[in-house]
Amino acid sequence: CTGLIPSTLSSKLEAFWRIW
């Protein structure tokens, strides 16, 4: 994850991609 993106948002994106 990039430091620019908040931990909460980054974790959410990671979970989203994991679903795919």
mmCIF file of the N, C-alpha and C atoms, coordinates in Angstrom:
data_MODEL
# 
_entry.id   MODEL 
# 
loop_
_atom_site.group_PDB 
_atom_site.id 
_atom_site.type_symbol 
_atom_site.label_atom_id 
_atom_site.label_alt_id 
_atom_site.label_comp_id 
_atom_site.label_asym_id 
_atom_site.label_entity_id 
_atom_site.label_seq_id 
_atom_site.pdbx_PDB_ins_code 
_atom_site.Cartn_x 
_atom_site.Cartn_y 
_atom_site.Cartn_z 
_atom_site.occupancy 
_atom_site.B_iso_or_equiv 
_atom_site.pdbx_formal_charge 
_atom_site.auth_seq_id 
_atom_site.auth_comp_id 
_atom_site.auth_asym_id 
_atom_site.auth_atom_id 
_atom_site.pdbx_PDB_model_num 
ATOM 1  N N  . CYS A 1 1  ? 0.849   -1.208  0.000  1.00 0.00 ? 1  CYS A N  1 
ATOM 2  C CA . CYS A 1 1  ? 0.000   0.000   0.000  1.00 0.00 ? 1  CYS A CA 1 
ATOM 3  C C  . CYS A 1 1  ? 0.878   1.249   0.000  1.00 0.00 ? 1  CYS A C  1 
ATOM 4  N N  . THR A 1 2  ? 0.392   2.277   -0.618 1.00 0.00 ? 2  THR A N  1 
ATOM 5  C CA . THR A 1 2  ? 1.165   3.511   -0.674 1.00 0.00 ? 2  THR A CA 1 
ATOM 6  C C  . THR A 1 2  ? 0.895   4.368   0.547  1.00 0.00 ? 2  THR A C  1 
ATOM 7  N N  . GLY A 1 3  ? 1.919   5.071   1.022  1.00 0.00 ? 3  GLY A N  1 
ATOM 8  C CA . GLY A 1 3  ? 1.776   5.903   2.212  1.00 0.00 ? 3  GLY A CA 1 
ATOM 9  C C  . GLY A 1 3  ? 0.803   7.050   1.980  1.00 0.00 ? 3  GLY A C  1 
ATOM 10 N N  . LEU A 1 4  ? 0.584   7.393   0.704  1.00 0.00 ? 4  LEU A N  1 
ATOM 11 C CA . LEU A 1 4  ? -0.301  8.507   0.390  1.00 0.00 ? 4  LEU A CA 1 
ATOM 12 C C  . LEU A 1 4  ? -1.739  8.177   0.748  1.00 0.00 ? 4  LEU A C  1 
ATOM 13 N N  . ILE A 1 5  ? -2.074  6.892   0.620  1.00 0.00 ? 5  ILE A N  1 
ATOM 14 C CA . ILE A 1 5  ? -3.447  6.483   0.907  1.00 0.00 ? 5  ILE A CA 1 
ATOM 15 C C  . ILE A 1 5  ? -3.599  6.137   2.389  1.00 0.00 ? 5  ILE A C  1 
ATOM 16 N N  . PRO A 1 6  ? -4.646  6.638   3.052  1.00 0.00 ? 6  PRO A N  1 
ATOM 17 C CA . PRO A 1 6  ? -4.910  6.344   4.463  1.00 0.00 ? 6  PRO A CA 1 
ATOM 18 C C  . PRO A 1 6  ? -4.973  4.846   4.707  1.00 0.00 ? 6  PRO A C  1 
ATOM 19 N N  . SER A 1 7  ? -4.566  4.424   5.897  1.00 0.00 ? 7  SER A N  1 
ATOM 20 C CA . SER A 1 7  ? -4.550  2.997   6.225  1.00 0.00 ? 7  SER A CA 1 
ATOM 21 C C  . SER A 1 7  ? -5.945  2.400   6.100  1.00 0.00 ? 7  SER A C  1 
ATOM 22 N N  . THR A 1 8  ? -6.954  3.156   6.513  1.00 0.00 ? 8  THR A N  1 
ATOM 23 C CA . THR A 1 8  ? -8.325  2.652   6.467  1.00 0.00 ? 8  THR A CA 1 
ATOM 24 C C  . THR A 1 8  ? -8.764  2.441   5.023  1.00 0.00 ? 8  THR A C  1 
ATOM 25 N N  . LEU A 1 9  ? -8.473  3.412   4.173  1.00 0.00 ? 9  LEU A N  1 
ATOM 26 C CA . LEU A 1 9  ? -8.888  3.319   2.782  1.00 0.00 ? 9  LEU A CA 1 
ATOM 27 C C  . LEU A 1 9  ? -8.091  2.240   2.068  1.00 0.00 ? 9  LEU A C  1 
ATOM 28 N N  . SER A 1 10 ? -6.791  2.178   2.353  1.00 0.00 ? 10 SER A N  1 
ATOM 29 C CA . SER A 1 10 ? -5.933  1.183   1.703  1.00 0.00 ? 10 SER A CA 1 
ATOM 30 C C  . SER A 1 10 ? -6.367  -0.224  2.077  1.00 0.00 ? 10 SER A C  1 
ATOM 31 N N  . SER A 1 11 ? -6.686  -0.423  3.362  1.00 0.00 ? 11 SER A N  1 
ATOM 32 C CA . SER A 1 11 ? -7.109  -1.752  3.817  1.00 0.00 ? 11 SER A CA 1 
ATOM 33 C C  . SER A 1 11 ? -8.422  -2.134  3.136  1.00 0.00 ? 11 SER A C  1 
ATOM 34 N N  . LYS A 1 12 ? -9.283  -1.138  2.947  1.00 0.00 ? 12 LYS A N  1 
ATOM 35 C CA . LYS A 1 12 ? -10.566 -1.396  2.302  1.00 0.00 ? 12 LYS A CA 1 
ATOM 36 C C  . LYS A 1 12 ? -10.343 -1.808  0.851  1.00 0.00 ? 12 LYS A C  1 
ATOM 37 N N  . LEU A 1 13 ? -9.426  -1.121  0.184  1.00 0.00 ? 13 LEU A N  1 
ATOM 38 C CA . LEU A 1 13 ? -9.128  -1.455  -1.203 1.00 0.00 ? 13 LEU A CA 1 
ATOM 39 C C  . LEU A 1 13 ? -8.528  -2.845  -1.292 1.00 0.00 ? 13 LEU A C  1 
ATOM 40 N N  . GLU A 1 14 ? -7.647  -3.175  -0.361 1.00 0.00 ? 14 GLU A N  1 
ATOM 41 C CA . GLU A 1 14 ? -7.017  -4.493  -0.354 1.00 0.00 ? 14 GLU A CA 1 
ATOM 42 C C  . GLU A 1 14 ? -8.080  -5.570  -0.199 1.00 0.00 ? 14 GLU A C  1 
ATOM 43 N N  . ALA A 1 15 ? -9.026  -5.372  0.704  1.00 0.00 ? 15 ALA A N  1 
ATOM 44 C CA . ALA A 1 15 ? -10.093 -6.350  0.925  1.00 0.00 ? 15 ALA A CA 1 
ATOM 45 C C  . ALA A 1 15 ? -10.934 -6.475  -0.347 1.00 0.00 ? 15 ALA A C  1 
ATOM 46 N N  . PHE A 1 16 ? -11.160 -5.349  -1.014 1.00 0.00 ? 16 PHE A N  1 
ATOM 47 C CA . PHE A 1 16 ? -11.960 -5.351  -2.237 1.00 0.00 ? 16 PHE A CA 1 
ATOM 48 C C  . PHE A 1 16 ? -11.286 -6.191  -3.310 1.00 0.00 ? 16 PHE A C  1 
ATOM 49 N N  . TRP A 1 17 ? -9.967  -5.999  -3.470 1.00 0.00 ? 17 TRP A N  1 
ATOM 50 C CA . TRP A 1 17 ? -9.235  -6.753  -4.490 1.00 0.00 ? 17 TRP A CA 1 
ATOM 51 C C  . TRP A 1 17 ? -9.157  -8.225  -4.109 1.00 0.00 ? 17 TRP A C  1 
ATOM 52 N N  . ARG A 1 18 ? -9.080  -8.498  -2.812 1.00 0.00 ? 18 ARG A N  1 
ATOM 53 C CA . ARG A 1 18 ? -8.989  -9.889  -2.370 1.00 0.00 ? 18 ARG A CA 1 
ATOM 54 C C  . ARG A 1 18 ? -10.264 -10.642 -2.728 1.00 0.00 ? 18 ARG A C  1 
ATOM 55 N N  . ILE A 1 19 ? -11.395 -9.945  -2.706 1.00 0.00 ? 19 ILE A N  1 
ATOM 56 C CA . ILE A 1 19 ? -12.673 -10.577 -3.058 1.00 0.00 ? 19 ILE A CA 1 
ATOM 57 C C  . ILE A 1 19 ? -12.614 -11.029 -4.516 1.00 0.00 ? 19 ILE A C  1 
ATOM 58 N N  . TRP A 1 20 ? -12.000 -10.203 -5.367 1.00 0.00 ? 20 TRP A N  1 
ATOM 59 C CA . TRP A 1 20 ? -11.873 -10.551 -6.771 1.00 0.00 ? 20 TRP A CA 1 
ATOM 60 C C  . TRP A 1 20 ? -10.894 -11.693 -6.926 1.00 0.00 ? 20 TRP A C  1 
# 
